Amino acid sequence: MTVADRSDLASARRVVVKVGSSSISGDNAGQIAPLVDALAAAHGRGAEIVLVSSGAIATGMPYLALTNRPVDLATQQAAAAVGQNVLIYRYQDSLDRYGIVAGQVLLTAGDLENDAHRSNAQRAMERLLALRILPIVNENDTVATHEIRFGDNDRLAALVSILIHADALVLLSDVDALYTKPPAEAGAEPISRVERGDALIGVTFGGAGAVGVGTGGASTKVSAARLAADAGAGVLITSTDNVARALNGEAVGTWFVPAERVERTPAAG
């Protein structure tokens, strides 16, 4: 279906939701439960929901006695190996309240660049959704290298939305919308809607998440939103606190108007 406006999110058939590290790790680990509440409500009304979740490295850091995000690749991989296990357990523990089963999907950039791997990933995701499993996707940090990383999970979420032909993409962060300048600065105004071709001239972007464990920021979200919107998915950028309202189609966040999607037709036999 075409999700032309944020109000259509309430009836969207297939939605990808992305949440960042700073929203569900450390002191904010308690936000997993309300996030799951919102996902389960959408799942319960028949929507197919895919969660793209950052947080493996941040979640693993305390178990490696790390107070700051590691900068060397080997320690990032070690933290991810520990943290991914804990993170999925936390999600499944919360999903158990609704009788929903999660399916873990770990991808590298190379998986989506290689035709065979891409086809396999698409087939697996489609089957999980058909079985009413809730896929939880993350970058496979344990085996990824600096050269082949997505760079941030906003881009990964956009590519996943394209891979599975999602109707909409919801990018969650610490901030409730895009602003004309970093929201802490005087004169910052929220941007409600970004039309097709809007260059966002005069808009300035801040850096990483407030907790300091993320890799993305407003600029990466805009790039990801444009990528998904160009492929025909409506995109909403808002805060993790607003996820339930977002999935209910309420007037929150910043909406990126999607390109008209050309429906695929079967090849002639």
Protein Blocks (a to p, Z undefined) as FASTA:
>chain_A
ZZfbfklmmmofbdcddddfklmgcjllmmmmmmmmmmmmmmmnopacddddehklmmmm
mmnopabdcfbfklmmmmmmmmmmmmmmmmmmmmmmnopacddddddfklmmpmklmmmm
mmmmmmmmmnopacdddddfklpcfklgghiaklmmmmmmmmnopabdcdddfbfbdcfb
dfkbghiacdfbdcehiaogoiacddddfkopafbdfklmmmmmmmmmmnopacddddfk
lmmmmmnopaehjddddddddddddddZZ
